[in-house]
Amino acid sequence: MLAALSGGVDSAVAAARAVDAGHDVVGVHMALSRNRDPFRTGSRGCCSIEDASDARRAADVLGIPFYVWDLADRFEETVVADFLAEYAAGRTPNPCVRCNEHVKFATLLERAVALGFDAVCTGHYARLVPGPDGAPELHRARDLAKDQSYVLAVAGPDRLRRAIFPLGEVASKQDVRAEAAARGLGLSAKPDSYDICFVADGDTAGFLRRRLGERPGEIRDEAGDVVGHHDGAYRFTVGQRRGLRLGRPAPDGRPRYVLDVVPATNTVVVGPAEALDVRRVAASDAVWFGPAPGEPVRCAAQVRAHGAALPGRAWATADGGVVVELDEPLRGVAAGQSLVLYAGTRVLAHATVRAAHRATAVGAAG
């Protein structure tokens, strides 16, 4: 079995549990950055030389072979390039989803299988349960606060047949840290990484500006009136309130939010919060865990990694997509986001949001 060792506490404990279970484990650290810093900046960034060293030390403690695989080009071509292209197109991508899709459960898994490994072990918080037909069902982790089934759903049942998530049943992250300390892994106090791993300073807008350049344009209200200017529509996402720098307040004095980003005219459309309410979502490229339903099925829909799953009904479309009708409004749904459908704790499907149908129409942007 190949164990992906990020240099963090979760992957180290997952690998340790795989060793305890009797698997013949080999550790691999994925170097995903073309220009690795010597050290991480607190909880930000990844793939630093420090992380690789921490992963190696964990492998030494576990007594398993260890290798570093340079996947930086693949990461840049699939995850970073997609991130930039999606924002440039006015959509809101989730790079963690793309990394799981193209790197961890594509490139890494393909290399592992080619080398004769039967499975890949990671420190993700999720559970795999055999379904009635033998295919794996993906379920939320026992620790709902750490659940990562949302970002894993894109991998689909075929790839997840060769995945193992030893941390799916742990009660809390504190238990994982305590276990790491008891095993002498030396990572028990290492901060969790968060935000976008390849934007180490946390300045996503600055990263986009450096890579995409400045593209000045107008900010308009729902009536089409110019209320401000921007230096790049890619800096904005649906539902955003901060950083608008509007020169004209709303007539009623209420806050305004981004309702739409229109790349064709390089325009950002703003309006009141209630204009963000969505009851119907259309998504494409659906990956189903089981037969795609032609008739509506009850489910819960989630569009953010740490967002709530709202009840509704969903059905597959003839073009390989899915439509969801929600029982109650969901605010701030953007094209490009991942849509994951659940039945209880079980993942039903993953798809990419194509359109969100609001109760009120967004005005023309110029």
N, C-alpha and C positions, 0 to 999 in steps of 0.2 A: 504494500500500500504506500502511496505517496502522500506525505503530509505537507500541506502548504504552511510554511512558517513565516509569518509576517514580521516577527520580532516583537510581537505583543503577547500579552498574557493569555488571551483566549486561544490562539492557535497553538501555543506551547502546551497548555493543559489538554486541549483536544488531542494533540499528538501523543501525550503521555497516556491518555485513556486508551488510545488505539494500541499502544504498546502493551498496556495491561491486559487488553482483550486478546492478546496473542498474535496480533498481526505482525508481519515482517515489514517494518516501517522505514522509509527513507525520507528525510527532510529536504525540502526545497524552498529556497527564498526567491521570490520573483522580484527582480530589479526592474522597476517600471519607469523610472525617471532617467532621462538622458543626461541630466546634470544633477547628480546626487549631492546633497549637502552633507557635511560631516555629521551634523546632529539635527535632530528634530527640533522644531520650535514649539515646546510644550505639547499640546494636544493636536497641533496642526502638522500637516505634511505627512509624507510616508516615504518609504524606500530610501531612507538616509543610510549612510555607512554605519551609523550607530544601530539602526534597525537590523541590518544584515549581521552585525556583530552579536547583537542580542539573540538573533535566531540561531546563529552558530553555537553560542554558549548553551542555549536550551537543548540543542541536538546533542552536545557533549554530555550534558547532565543525563539525558535520556539514553545515551549510548547508541545513537543511531547515525548512519551515514548522513552527510549534509552536502548540498550543492547549491550554488547560486545560478539561476537561469536568467539571462538577460532578455527580457521581453519588452524593453523600452520602445523599440520601433513599432511593435505590434500595438502597444498601449497608445502611442502617439497617433498611429494610423486609424485606430478604431475608436478609442474613448475620447481622446483630446480633440481630434479632428471632428468627430461627431458633435461634441460639446460646442465647438466654435461654429460649425455649420448650422446647428439647430438655433442657437441664439441669433445668428445672422439672418435666419429665416423667420424670426419672430416667435419661435417656439421655446419651451422651457424643458430642457432635457434633464435626466437624472443620470449622472456619470457612474454612480455605483451600480445601477442596473446594467448599463452598457459594459462595465468591467466584468460583471458576472457573466454576461452573455457572450462577450467576445474573447475575454482573457481567461478568467478562472475556470469557466465550464465550457470552453471551446479550445483555445490554444493549449492551456495547461493540461486539460483532460486528454486532448488528442495526443500530446507528447507522452503523457503517462501511459496511455494504452499502447502506443507504438513501442514503448520501452518494456512492455510486459506487465505493467502494474494493473491490478484488477479494480482499483478504486482510488479516489482522491478524498482525503480527510481535511476538513477545514474547521475553523473556530466559529463558524456562523451559528447564531442562535435560531434554530428551526428544528422541526422534527420531520422525519420521513417514516411513514407507516405503510406497510404493504396493503394494497387495495385488493378488492375481490378478484381482479383479473391478474394479480401479481405485479402490476405496475405500481410504482411508488406514489403514495399520496403525500403532498407537502402540507404540513400543518404548522400553525403558529407554535413558537417556543413556549415552554411552561412559564418562563419569565416574560410576561407580555411587555414589560418595559424595555427589554432588550431584543424583542422579536425582530428577525430579519427576513421573514418569509416574503415580505413585500418586494425586496430587491432580488430575491432568489427565484421568484416565480417565472421570470423570463427564460430560465434555463430549460424548463419543460420536463416532462416525465422521462423522456429518453435519456437525456444527459444525467438526470438525477439518479438514474439506476446505478450509476457508478460513483455516487457521492455518499459520504458519511459525515454526520454532524453530531459528534459526541456530546455537545453542550446543550442539546435541545431540551433535555429534561432537568437541567439544573434549576434550582429555585431562585438564585439571584447571582449577580455579578460578584457580590461580596463572597459568596461561596467559592467562586472560581479563583478569586484572589487568595483566599485562605488556602485553597488546595495547592496553588502555585508556591506559596510560602512553605507549606508542609513538605513539598517535593524538592525544595531547594532550588527552584528554577530562577530565582532572583529577579523576577519580573512582576512580582505581586503589587508593587506600588506604581508601576509605569502608567502614565495617563492614557486614557482611551483616545484614539484619534477620531476626529469628527470633521464636519464640513467637507470641502472638496479637496481630496488628497494632493492634487497637483497644483493647488493654489495655496501654498504653504503659509502665506501671510494673511489669508482670509479675505483679501481684497479682490473679490470676483470681478467687480466693475473695472478695476485697474488692470486685471489680467486680460479681460476682453478688449479693453482699449489698446493695450500693448500689442495684442495679436491681430485685432481687426482694424485698428486705426480709428481716428475721429471721423464721424459722419453726422454733421450738424443737421438738425431738422426741427419740425414744429411739434408742439404738444397742443392738441385741440380738445375741446369739450364735446359733448354729445351732439350739440347743435352745429358743430363744425367750426366754431370760433377759436381763433388762436389764443391760448392762455399762457403759453410759455414756450421755451425752446430747450433742446437737448443737444448733446454732442455725440449721440449714438443711440438709436432706438434699441439696439441689442442690450443696452444696460438695464432695460426694464422688463418686467414680467407681469402677467395678469395678477391683479390683487395687490400690487405694490403700492405703498403709501409714501414711504420715506424717499427723500432724494429727488422729489419732483421739481422743486425750486420754481413754483408757479408765480408768475408776476401778477396774476389776477385771481382774487379769491372767488369761491363759488358765490352766486347771488344770495344763497341762504346761509353762507358762512360755514357750512359743514365741510368736513374733510373730503378730499377727492382721491380716488384710487385709479390705478391703471386698469382700463377695461379691455384694451386691445392694443396690439403692436402690429403695425401695417408696414412691412418691409418695402412694398411696391412704391409707397409714397414717403417712406422713412418717417412715418408719423406715429406718435403715441396718442391714444385716445383715453381721456380720463372722465370720471363721473362719480356719482354717489355709490356708497357701499352696496345698497340694495340692487343696483344694476349688475352686480356680480353673481347674483343668485342663479343657480343652474339646477334644472330638474331632469334634463335629458343629455346624455353624453354618448357620442359616437366615437369608436376607436377602431384602429386597424391592426393588422398583423397579430391576430389573436393566437395565443398558445394555450390549448385546453388540456387540463388534466382529466381526461375522460372524453366521451363523445360530446361534440358540440351540439348544444340544444337548439333545435329549430323553433321550438315554442318557448315562450317566456318562463323562466324559472326564478324562484325567490332566492335572493342572495344579499350580500352586503358589499358595497363598492368602496374602495379606498384609492385615493389619488395622490397621497403623500406618504413618505416613509414613516412619519410619526403622526399622521393624521388619523382621524376617526373613520371607521367604516360605517357608511350609512345604508340603511335598508332600502331595497327596491327590487326590481325585476330586470332580468337581462336575457338576451337571446342572440344567437349567432346570425350573421348576415351572409349572403351568398358570395360576397367578395372577400371572405376570410376575416371579416371584422366582427364587432360586437356592439350592440346598442344597450344602454342602461337607462331605465326610467326610475328616478329616485322618489321615495315616499315624501321626502322633505328636501328643501333647497340645500344645495352645497355651494359654498361661496368660493370664488376665485379659482376655477378650473381652467388650466391653460393647455393649449395644444402642445404636444410633445411630452407631457407627463405620462407616467406609467399608471395604468388602470389595472388594479388587481381585484378580482372577485372572490368572495369567501362564502362558504356555507358553514357557519360556526367557526371552528378553527381551521377547517380544510380549505386550501386554495382550489378554486375552480378554474381560473384562467388568468392570463396576463395579456394585456393589449396596450397599444400606445394611443393616447387621446388624439383624435383628429379634429373634433369640433365639439364645443360645448354650447348648448342651446339655452339662451337666457330668457327670462320672462319678459324683459324689456330689450328692445333693439338698441344696438350701439350705433351712434350716428356716423355718417360718412366722414372720412378723413381727408377732406380736401377735394 
